[in-house]
Amino acid sequence: MRIKWTKGAQKNLMQIEEYIARDNPKGAVGVVIKIIKAVGLLSHNPAMGRVGRIFDTRELIISGTPFIVPYRIKSEQIEILRVFHSSMVWPDYL
């Protein structure tokens, strides 16, 4: 399946990189690559994430990081909705 990153998810990814890069530029790139690679696995196994806390979503836990990627499986694509830190208070909807 095709993976589509929403603008919100793209913005989150950029913010994560910028925040980590303040102290560790190489580490920032590594975290972003880890997130992108993990999300890429969804194209072959869309249901690998757990059932989401928000209706009609699933959540991919990014191993070795504090990040969670909520996503939605649609008929033709996987929609990456956001990239959240696990300690963040989630919105009621995405």
N, C-alpha and C positions, 0 to 999 in steps of 0.2 A: 504494500500500500504506500501511497505517496504521503509524505509528511509536510504539513504546512505550519509554519511558525506564525502566530498572530503578532501584530505590532506590539501588544503588551508583553508577550513572551520575549520578543527581540529586545525590547527596552529593558526588561528585567535582566537579561543576560549581559547587556552592556553595563548596567549599573553594578552587577556583581563583579564584573571584570575591573571596572574603575575603582570600586571600593577595595578589593583585595590588592590591586596594583599599587595602592598608596604605600603599602609596606613590603609587598613582595610581587614585583612585576612578573617574574617567571611563574610563580605560584598561581597568579591570576590566569595566565594563559592555560596552565595545566588544568585548573578547575573548569574553565569554559570548554576545553577540549573534552574533558571527562563527561560533562553534561551533554554535549553535542553527540558524542559517540554512544552514550547510553540511550538517548532519544532515537538515534538511528536504528537501534535494535528493534524498535517498535514496528518498523516497516515489515519485518518478517514475523513478528509475534505481537500483534496489537494488544492482546489481553494480558501481557506480562505484568502490567501494573496492577496494584490492588484496586478494589472498588473505591471510588472517590467519596469524600464526605459531602460533596455537592452533587446534587441530582444529575444523572446522565454523564458523569465524568469518571475517569480512572486516575490513579496517581502513581507516577514512577518515582521510586526512591532512588536517588543517585548515591550509590555505594561509595563510602569513603568521604562523603561531603555532608553538610547539613541541609542539602537542597532537595526539594520535592517538586516534581513537574506534573501539574494537573493537565490532563488531555481528554479529548473527546474523540470517539471513533465514529466517523461518518461513513456513508456508503462507499465513497471513493477515496477517502483520505483520513489521515489522523491529524487532528487539529491540536497543536501545542498551545495551550491557553496562557500559561504563565510559568514563571520559575520562582518558587517561594523558598525562603529560609524556613527551616522547620520550626523555629521559635516565633514566627510571625503569626499574628492574628489574621485569619482568613476572612475574605469578604463572604457575604451570604450567597452570592452568585458570581459567575464568571462570564 
